[in-house]
Amino acid sequence: MSLKRPICPGCRQPLYGDLLVSSCNHVFHRKCLAAAPDGNCPQCGEVLQATSALDIYGVSFGEALDPGAARLAAKIVAGVEESAASGAEGSAAAEHVTRLRAAAALLKRKEELKRLRQQHAEQREAILAEKENNVRQQEKLDCAMRQARKTTQGLVEVETAIQQQEQGHKQYSNKIDLARQRDAAHEYWDQIKSDQEASALKYLMTMVSFAANPARILTEILRLKNHVRDQFSKHKKEATAASRRLADGRRKLAEFESEQDKRAGQTASKRQRIIV
């Protein structure tokens, strides 16, 4: 949407540059106010009084047409100085030039202040943007650190699970090896009992050569041998005790039969005496 800018009542062009306020409170270009027909205001028709006109410094109603307040004041000063040098206005012109110089310097400072304020605002915006960027970066860093902690915790849990599985696998492997070694020992002993000593020795050498720890097989065989020896000794003792009990039983039986025979003979003698 375009903006409607104020225009000069004299030339009907946008107001900028060297401006004056007339006695009827309308704003003109300086040259347009001087050239007003019949000395009347083109806007309201009131008689213009040149002595009542007021200068406006550093004011522009069109940004594209504004040459800058300080430069405009400098041009005004240059023009008035030229008039004063030609003697057109005398001492009043010199005083007016002094005021214009002060106004030009003031406007120049005002523009410098505006520029510094704008620069300060830009720097402040840059600082705020940098702070916001730092906040976002910190949030990203915090998120990455939380993710890293989660990942580290997950790795620790996985390593713990792997160690547990390795321990379980090692335990099962040991149990399987022990069972295999015991089976090898029992197979060897079964062949020994079957009078297959050559085959048993060959089987034992084969199992020992393939075993990771052959000493365990030999230990199992030795344990089995000691167990069989102990069982044999136990059975032998039991057999000896049984033989002794059997001999005692036979002796007691023989004594009982002898006693019975003696009693039978005595009974027969008594019957014969009774009959006689």
Secondary structure as UniProt FT lines:
FT   TURN            9..11
FT   STRAND          19..21
FT   TURN            23..24
FT   STRAND          27..29
FT   HELIX           30..34
FT   HELIX           37..39
FT   TURN            42..44
FT   HELIX           50..52
FT   STRAND          54..56
FT   TURN            63..65
FT   HELIX           69..85
FT   TURN            86..87
FT   HELIX           90..193
FT   TURN            194..195
FT   HELIX           197..210
FT   HELIX           214..275
//
